[in-house]
């Protein structure tokens, strides 16, 4: 089978799959089960110093489409309630038992001194890498200036400054920076991270949002005794945003990327790697489906690499970047239309409704429930293929 070993920041991983910082990584015995299942590394839930009061109000989660079809998970969770000294004990415990797996400390500080202490403790405990989390709402005291009420990674100057703090505090192990998608231009933030000396970038963190509203009580969700707060939105729904950010960063900087955001299966992971990610991190899918999804990730990726003729996963990183271009550079003036496979069509009429009210009124739907495409009206927009419930029933092809 294809080789899934990967080098990230000079650190060897047995495969590209890493458990992201989350409740799934806030307990060493839970992480141990993840390692036993086959995960190559884990980012421990973000921690801070004991001087930072952390008190979480429960419940912390709500979602879109609760249940097996959940597409997005919203949480008002904070950093770990377990501080750096306790996390350091977990790092030591894990490294003693899993020397071939990579244990990553996720840290959050407010001042230069905070970062020095956090990084020093994590490194001495045996962490393999440091993930500096500047992508959660937090304050950072910078030369007497209070930068509170927004994420540090929304400002290139603050991003570079805090990156340097973390880099200067470390002795040997690599430091990479986790950044937020909630910015006007993520490439300016990526440049600041590279300029600050970080070895890599992790993108993206959750999107800030509101989980919904209880229509009986009018409380935003999740409701904590009738109240809620803005939180982080994760899961399948944010994947297109994460892919765009990873691609933008890959085109901008020369340091590797750890991609995260909506990865549920090996296809998702492969898309991230094709757009420039060296490793991928998974959070919500694990919380919903468990550590066992690693088997789909590794087996699926290995099988695809074999069938596509690649010997090593490193060979496919960034292959899709040259195919991502500006709209003006796309082939224009080429006539394409929808083609319907009548052997697969179930006559549901969903394509007809979508085209009539959201497309170009190019689909005919007779009393016999037979669907036909008017080639003179069809422009090949693709809407019908997206609403069709039958895989491969509708395709968009060159008109001849």
Buried (B, 14 or more C-beta within 10 A) or exposed (E): EBBBEBEBBEBEBBBBBBBBBBBBBBBBEBBBBBBEBBBBBBBBBBBBBEEBEEEEBEEBBBBBEEEEEBBBBBBBBBBBEBBBEEBBEBBBBBBEEBEEBBBBBBBBBBBBEBBBBBBBBBBEBBBBBBBBBBBBBBEBBBEEEEBEEBBBBBBBEBBBBBBBBBBBBBEEBBBBBBBBBBBEEBBBBBBBBBBBBBBBBBBBBBBBBBBBEBEEEEBBBBBBEEEBEEBBBBBBBBBEBBBBBBBBBBBBBEBBBBBBBBBBBBEBBBBBBBBBBBBBBBBBBBBBBEBEBBEBBBEBBBEBBEEEEBEEBBEBBBEBBEEBEEEEEEEEEEEBBBBBEEEEBEEBEBBBBBBBEEBBEBBBBEEEEEBEBBBEBBEBBEBBBEBBEEEEBBBBEEBE
